Amino acid sequence: MPSSQLSTLCDLIEKQNTDHFAKFYMYVSLLNTLTTKNKTFAGGLPKYAGSFSNKDLNLGGDLPIQFTEQLSFYARTFPNTQPHWLKTLQEIVMTYIRRGKVSDLAHIIDQMLFHLAAIHGKQSHNNDIYKGIDFDNKKESLTQFIDQISAFNHQLLATADSGCNATLSALAAVTGFVLILASITSIAPLIIGLPLVLGGAYATYHYVTKAKEQAEDLIKKFDAIGEKAGEIAKSERSLSKNANHYAFFTATFKTLPYAAVTVGEQLMFDESTQQLCSGFRSNLDRMP
């Protein structure tokens, strides 16, 4: 479940009387607003360049002012200009209970995938644009890259889960040890404490080992995203002169890696991790 702020935004998007095509791009723009600096939701919605004029996506009516106000407030919570291990710990805990910014970004991308998968055949509100950009034949490449970003996010959630579970297991073992020390005067604490020590110690080892393996896999997925982003930038360069291709495909591809670096920025805890994230973002900014 997303945070209450994101839940409100998603509910307002889902209530719009439009097709999956438009809702997909609303989530793309939402992600863009949260992860890319100096971007607005309205500015992130693609426009179709016709022969004589541009055509906006049919969103089924204007979004309520509540959406704009909520998004403006929510977006201001994302920049992390002063990394600190306490902030990192807080975000990990919030991620564990699925109320943090990291889990929220994962939820947005999952919503993108949901609506992308549901786009089939004639669209009720945006069929002219859908056909004009030949979306059906280009959908697969979008799906593959979004799947890659989603896999990274869910691997991160699983790593956070393992880390928190390891901490809770260690606390259980410590509690059991304290109870064993108190069993000098009574047998009851020993009966309760011994299983806690044994079970907690085993669970701690299990989750620490699991978290280490997941973290290693996470680094590989992060590097793979960077490589894929570079490949896409090269392949899209020849098509970027086509205004509609750029607006509906290239711009979407560019938005997705920013989600990965924003996740890193939420978890950075010192200057070295901040520099790593800053370098990754700068590389993305330089891409055409």
Buried (B, 14 or more C-beta within 10 A) or exposed (E): EBBEBBBBBBEBBEEBEBBBBBBBBBBBBBBBBBBBEEBBBEEBBBBBBEEEEEEEBBBBEEBEEEBBEBBEEBBEEBEBEEBEEEBBEEBBBBBBEBBBBBBBBBBBBBBBBEBBEEBEEEBEBBBEBBEBBEBEEBBEBBBEBBEBBBBBBBBBBBBBBBBBBBBBBBEBBBBBBEBBEBBEEEEEBBEBBBEBBEBBBEBBEBBBEBBBEBBEBBEEBBEEBBEBBBEBBEEBEEEBEBEBBBBBBBBBBBBBBBBBBBBBBBBBBEEEBBEBBBEBBEBBEEBE
